[in-house]
Amino acid sequence: MEVPLWLALLVVGYRGVKLIRPPAWLIAVLLLGGFLLADSVLAPAIDTFVK
């Protein structure tokens, strides 16, 4: 059974929010920060660190 990555991330994220119940501002900061870092000059450095 193959599950698309976006669907798996959506399910894991939904379950994590339901179980841990982080504040909404923390979720927004993490999503916005990740989006901004992915398009910044730091992206190549983060990419090599993650790999």
Phi and psi restraints in degrees (range 20) as a CNS / XPLOR table:
assign (resid 1 and name C) (resid 2 and name N)
       (resid 2 and name CA) (resid 2 and name C) 1.0 -104.6 20.0 2
assign (resid 2 and name N) (resid 2 and name CA)
       (resid 2 and name C) (resid 3 and name N) 1.0 128.8 20.0 2
assign (resid 2 and name C) (resid 3 and name N)
       (resid 3 and name CA) (resid 3 and name C) 1.0 -115.2 20.0 2
assign (resid 3 and name N) (resid 3 and name CA)
       (resid 3 and name C) (resid 4 and name N) 1.0 130.2 20.0 2
assign (resid 3 and name C) (resid 4 and name N)
       (resid 4 and name CA) (resid 4 and name C) 1.0 -61.1 20.0 2
assign (resid 4 and name N) (resid 4 and name CA)
       (resid 4 and name C) (resid 5 and name N) 1.0 146.5 20.0 2
assign (resid 4 and name C) (resid 5 and name N)
       (resid 5 and name CA) (resid 5 and name C) 1.0 -60.2 20.0 2
assign (resid 5 and name N) (resid 5 and name CA)
       (resid 5 and name C) (resid 6 and name N) 1.0 -41.3 20.0 2
assign (resid 5 and name C) (resid 6 and name N)
       (resid 6 and name CA) (resid 6 and name C) 1.0 -63.2 20.0 2
assign (resid 6 and name N) (resid 6 and name CA)
       (resid 6 and name C) (resid 7 and name N) 1.0 -34.8 20.0 2
assign (resid 6 and name C) (resid 7 and name N)
       (resid 7 and name CA) (resid 7 and name C) 1.0 -71.4 20.0 2
assign (resid 7 and name N) (resid 7 and name CA)
       (resid 7 and name C) (resid 8 and name N) 1.0 -41.6 20.0 2
assign (resid 7 and name C) (resid 8 and name N)
       (resid 8 and name CA) (resid 8 and name C) 1.0 -63.6 20.0 2
assign (resid 8 and name N) (resid 8 and name CA)
       (resid 8 and name C) (resid 9 and name N) 1.0 -42.7 20.0 2
assign (resid 8 and name C) (resid 9 and name N)
       (resid 9 and name CA) (resid 9 and name C) 1.0 -65.6 20.0 2
assign (resid 9 and name N) (resid 9 and name CA)
       (resid 9 and name C) (resid 10 and name N) 1.0 -36.8 20.0 2
assign (resid 9 and name C) (resid 10 and name N)
       (resid 10 and name CA) (resid 10 and name C) 1.0 -64.6 20.0 2
assign (resid 10 and name N) (resid 10 and name CA)
       (resid 10 and name C) (resid 11 and name N) 1.0 -43.9 20.0 2
assign (resid 10 and name C) (resid 11 and name N)
       (resid 11 and name CA) (resid 11 and name C) 1.0 -67.4 20.0 2
assign (resid 11 and name N) (resid 11 and name CA)
       (resid 11 and name C) (resid 12 and name N) 1.0 -45.1 20.0 2
assign (resid 11 and name C) (resid 12 and name N)
       (resid 12 and name CA) (resid 12 and name C) 1.0 -64.3 20.0 2
assign (resid 12 and name N) (resid 12 and name CA)
       (resid 12 and name C) (resid 13 and name N) 1.0 -41.5 20.0 2
assign (resid 12 and name C) (resid 13 and name N)
       (resid 13 and name CA) (resid 13 and name C) 1.0 -64.1 20.0 2
assign (resid 13 and name N) (resid 13 and name CA)
       (resid 13 and name C) (resid 14 and name N) 1.0 -42.9 20.0 2
assign (resid 13 and name C) (resid 14 and name N)
       (resid 14 and name CA) (resid 14 and name C) 1.0 -62.9 20.0 2
assign (resid 14 and name N) (resid 14 and name CA)
       (resid 14 and name C) (resid 15 and name N) 1.0 -45.5 20.0 2
assign (resid 14 and name C) (resid 15 and name N)
       (resid 15 and name CA) (resid 15 and name C) 1.0 -66.1 20.0 2
assign (resid 15 and name N) (resid 15 and name CA)
       (resid 15 and name C) (resid 16 and name N) 1.0 -37.4 20.0 2
assign (resid 15 and name C) (resid 16 and name N)
       (resid 16 and name CA) (resid 16 and name C) 1.0 -65.0 20.0 2
assign (resid 16 and name N) (resid 16 and name CA)
       (resid 16 and name C) (resid 17 and name N) 1.0 -40.6 20.0 2
assign (resid 16 and name C) (resid 17 and name N)
       (resid 17 and name CA) (resid 17 and name C) 1.0 -66.9 20.0 2
assign (resid 17 and name N) (resid 17 and name CA)
       (resid 17 and name C) (resid 18 and name N) 1.0 -39.6 20.0 2
assign (resid 17 and name C) (resid 18 and name N)
       (resid 18 and name CA) (resid 18 and name C) 1.0 -67.2 20.0 2
assign (resid 18 and name N) (resid 18 and name CA)
       (resid 18 and name C) (resid 19 and name N) 1.0 -38.5 20.0 2
assign (resid 18 and name C) (resid 19 and name N)
       (resid 19 and name CA) (resid 19 and name C) 1.0 -80.4 20.0 2
assign (resid 19 and name N) (resid 19 and name CA)
       (resid 19 and name C) (resid 20 and name N) 1.0 -44.5 20.0 2
assign (resid 19 and name C) (resid 20 and name N)
       (resid 20 and name CA) (resid 20 and name C) 1.0 -88.8 20.0 2
assign (resid 20 and name N) (resid 20 and name CA)
       (resid 20 and name C) (resid 21 and name N) 1.0 -30.3 20.0 2
assign (resid 20 and name C) (resid 21 and name N)
       (resid 21 and name CA) (resid 21 and name C) 1.0 54.4 20.0 2
assign (resid 21 and name N) (resid 21 and name CA)
       (resid 21 and name C) (resid 22 and name N) 1.0 59.2 20.0 2
assign (resid 21 and name C) (resid 22 and name N)
       (resid 22 and name CA) (resid 22 and name C) 1.0 -72.8 20.0 2
assign (resid 22 and name N) (resid 22 and name CA)
       (resid 22 and name C) (resid 23 and name N) 1.0 158.2 20.0 2
assign (resid 22 and name C) (resid 23 and name N)
       (resid 23 and name CA) (resid 23 and name C) 1.0 -65.7 20.0 2
assign (resid 23 and name N) (resid 23 and name CA)
       (resid 23 and name C) (resid 24 and name N) 1.0 152.2 20.0 2
assign (resid 23 and name C) (resid 24 and name N)
       (resid 24 and name CA) (resid 24 and name C) 1.0 -62.6 20.0 2
assign (resid 24 and name N) (resid 24 and name CA)
       (resid 24 and name C) (resid 25 and name N) 1.0 -34.5 20.0 2
assign (resid 24 and name C) (resid 25 and name N)
       (resid 25 and name CA) (resid 25 and name C) 1.0 -66.3 20.0 2
assign (resid 25 and name N) (resid 25 and name CA)
       (resid 25 and name C) (resid 26 and name N) 1.0 -33.1 20.0 2
assign (resid 25 and name C) (resid 26 and name N)
       (resid 26 and name CA) (resid 26 and name C) 1.0 -68.2 20.0 2
assign (resid 26 and name N) (resid 26 and name CA)
       (resid 26 and name C) (resid 27 and name N) 1.0 -40.7 20.0 2
assign (resid 26 and name C) (resid 27 and name N)
       (resid 27 and name CA) (resid 27 and name C) 1.0 -62.5 20.0 2
assign (resid 27 and name N) (resid 27 and name CA)
       (resid 27 and name C) (resid 28 and name N) 1.0 -44.9 20.0 2
assign (resid 27 and name C) (resid 28 and name N)
       (resid 28 and name CA) (resid 28 and name C) 1.0 -63.1 20.0 2
assign (resid 28 and name N) (resid 28 and name CA)
       (resid 28 and name C) (resid 29 and name N) 1.0 -41.5 20.0 2
assign (resid 28 and name C) (resid 29 and name N)
       (resid 29 and name CA) (resid 29 and name C) 1.0 -64.7 20.0 2
assign (resid 29 and name N) (resid 29 and name CA)
       (resid 29 and name C) (resid 30 and name N) 1.0 -43.2 20.0 2
assign (resid 29 and name C) (resid 30 and name N)
       (resid 30 and name CA) (resid 30 and name C) 1.0 -65.4 20.0 2
assign (resid 30 and name N) (resid 30 and name CA)
       (resid 30 and name C) (resid 31 and name N) 1.0 -42.8 20.0 2
assign (resid 30 and name C) (resid 31 and name N)
       (resid 31 and name CA) (resid 31 and name C) 1.0 -67.1 20.0 2
assign (resid 31 and name N) (resid 31 and name CA)
       (resid 31 and name C) (resid 32 and name N) 1.0 -46.3 20.0 2
assign (resid 31 and name C) (resid 32 and name N)
       (resid 32 and name CA) (resid 32 and name C) 1.0 -67.3 20.0 2
assign (resid 32 and name N) (resid 32 and name CA)
       (resid 32 and name C) (resid 33 and name N) 1.0 -41.0 20.0 2
assign (resid 32 and name C) (resid 33 and name N)
       (resid 33 and name CA) (resid 33 and name C) 1.0 -62.9 20.0 2
assign (resid 33 and name N) (resid 33 and name CA)
       (resid 33 and name C) (resid 34 and name N) 1.0 -42.4 20.0 2
assign (resid 33 and name C) (resid 34 and name N)
       (resid 34 and name CA) (resid 34 and name C) 1.0 -64.7 20.0 2
assign (resid 34 and name N) (resid 34 and name CA)
       (resid 34 and name C) (resid 35 and name N) 1.0 -39.9 20.0 2
assign (resid 34 and name C) (resid 35 and name N)
       (resid 35 and name CA) (resid 35 and name C) 1.0 -64.8 20.0 2
assign (resid 35 and name N) (resid 35 and name CA)
       (resid 35 and name C) (resid 36 and name N) 1.0 -43.9 20.0 2
assign (resid 35 and name C) (resid 36 and name N)
       (resid 36 and name CA) (resid 36 and name C) 1.0 -70.0 20.0 2
assign (resid 36 and name N) (resid 36 and name CA)
       (resid 36 and name C) (resid 37 and name N) 1.0 -37.9 20.0 2
assign (resid 36 and name C) (resid 37 and name N)
       (resid 37 and name CA) (resid 37 and name C) 1.0 -67.3 20.0 2
assign (resid 37 and name N) (resid 37 and name CA)
       (resid 37 and name C) (resid 38 and name N) 1.0 -33.7 20.0 2
assign (resid 37 and name C) (resid 38 and name N)
       (resid 38 and name CA) (resid 38 and name C) 1.0 -66.1 20.0 2
assign (resid 38 and name N) (resid 38 and name CA)
       (resid 38 and name C) (resid 39 and name N) 1.0 -22.7 20.0 2
assign (resid 38 and name C) (resid 39 and name N)
       (resid 39 and name CA) (resid 39 and name C) 1.0 -111.2 20.0 2
assign (resid 39 and name N) (resid 39 and name CA)
       (resid 39 and name C) (resid 40 and name N) 1.0 18.7 20.0 2
assign (resid 39 and name C) (resid 40 and name N)
       (resid 40 and name CA) (resid 40 and name C) 1.0 -104.3 20.0 2
assign (resid 40 and name N) (resid 40 and name CA)
       (resid 40 and name C) (resid 41 and name N) 1.0 179.2 20.0 2
assign (resid 40 and name C) (resid 41 and name N)
       (resid 41 and name CA) (resid 41 and name C) 1.0 -72.1 20.0 2
assign (resid 41 and name N) (resid 41 and name CA)
       (resid 41 and name C) (resid 42 and name N) 1.0 -14.4 20.0 2
assign (resid 41 and name C) (resid 42 and name N)
       (resid 42 and name CA) (resid 42 and name C) 1.0 -81.8 20.0 2
assign (resid 42 and name N) (resid 42 and name CA)
       (resid 42 and name C) (resid 43 and name N) 1.0 -9.1 20.0 2
assign (resid 42 and name C) (resid 43 and name N)
       (resid 43 and name CA) (resid 43 and name C) 1.0 -56.5 20.0 2
assign (resid 43 and name N) (resid 43 and name CA)
       (resid 43 and name C) (resid 44 and name N) 1.0 -45.5 20.0 2
assign (resid 43 and name C) (resid 44 and name N)
       (resid 44 and name CA) (resid 44 and name C) 1.0 -62.9 20.0 2
assign (resid 44 and name N) (resid 44 and name CA)
       (resid 44 and name C) (resid 45 and name N) 1.0 -37.5 20.0 2
assign (resid 44 and name C) (resid 45 and name N)
       (resid 45 and name CA) (resid 45 and name C) 1.0 -67.5 20.0 2
assign (resid 45 and name N) (resid 45 and name CA)
       (resid 45 and name C) (resid 46 and name N) 1.0 -40.8 20.0 2
assign (resid 45 and name C) (resid 46 and name N)
       (resid 46 and name CA) (resid 46 and name C) 1.0 -67.2 20.0 2
assign (resid 46 and name N) (resid 46 and name CA)
       (resid 46 and name C) (resid 47 and name N) 1.0 -38.1 20.0 2
assign (resid 46 and name C) (resid 47 and name N)
       (resid 47 and name CA) (resid 47 and name C) 1.0 -62.1 20.0 2
assign (resid 47 and name N) (resid 47 and name CA)
       (resid 47 and name C) (resid 48 and name N) 1.0 -44.1 20.0 2
assign (resid 47 and name C) (resid 48 and name N)
       (resid 48 and name CA) (resid 48 and name C) 1.0 -69.6 20.0 2
assign (resid 48 and name N) (resid 48 and name CA)
       (resid 48 and name C) (resid 49 and name N) 1.0 -32.6 20.0 2
assign (resid 48 and name C) (resid 49 and name N)
       (resid 49 and name CA) (resid 49 and name C) 1.0 -69.6 20.0 2
assign (resid 49 and name N) (resid 49 and name CA)
       (resid 49 and name C) (resid 50 and name N) 1.0 -38.4 20.0 2
assign (resid 49 and name C) (resid 50 and name N)
       (resid 50 and name CA) (resid 50 and name C) 1.0 -71.3 20.0 2
assign (resid 50 and name N) (resid 50 and name CA)
       (resid 50 and name C) (resid 51 and name N) 1.0 -36.0 20.0 2
